[in-house]
């Protein structure tokens, strides 16, 4: 396994990378760096770990939207707007009127873990 030294939000990291995976790893690093810097630049959250959690959630949310859209092209789904780059995530609608209960529970648990000053919603 190859190692790459990268920078995310100005901090150096040494990452393990599979052979011939350099380009994909650097693309992933770039996406994480951009997501974290956007959240940091909003200025409401200062703690690097909280910024990382929010960036990871935003990226996972975007990925799940892409997966849902690619799995159901015949359903006539329009492309979902990207997740806001700030510290808030929108709850997707489960049945058209209420937020998805599993996502609401997960976000509630994350809010409790992060404390009052790092609430997602």
Residue pairs with C-beta under 8 A, 6 or more apart in sequence:
1 16
1 17
1 18
1 19
2 16
2 17
2 18
2 19
2 21
2 22
3 14
3 15
3 16
3 17
4 14
4 15
4 17
4 22
4 25
4 26
4 29
5 12
5 13
5 14
5 15
6 12
6 13
6 15
6 25
6 26
6 29
7 13
7 33
8 29
8 32
8 33
8 36
9 33
9 36
9 37
9 40
9 48
9 51
11 48
15 25
15 29
17 25
31 59
32 55
32 56
32 59
35 55
35 58
35 59
35 85
36 51
36 52
36 55
38 85
38 86
39 45
39 51
39 54
39 55
39 58
39 85
39 86
39 87
40 46
40 51
42 85
42 86
42 87
44 86
44 87
45 51
45 54
45 87
45 118
47 118
50 114
50 118
53 110
53 114
54 87
54 120
57 89
57 110
57 120
58 83
58 84
58 85
58 89
61 83
61 89
62 82
62 83
65 80
68 77
69 77
69 79
69 80
83 89
83 90
84 90
87 118
87 120
88 120
88 121
89 107
89 120
89 121
91 99
91 100
91 103
91 104
91 107
91 121
92 99
92 100
92 103
93 99
93 100
94 100
94 101
94 103
107 120
107 121
110 120
111 118
111 119
111 120
111 121
114 120
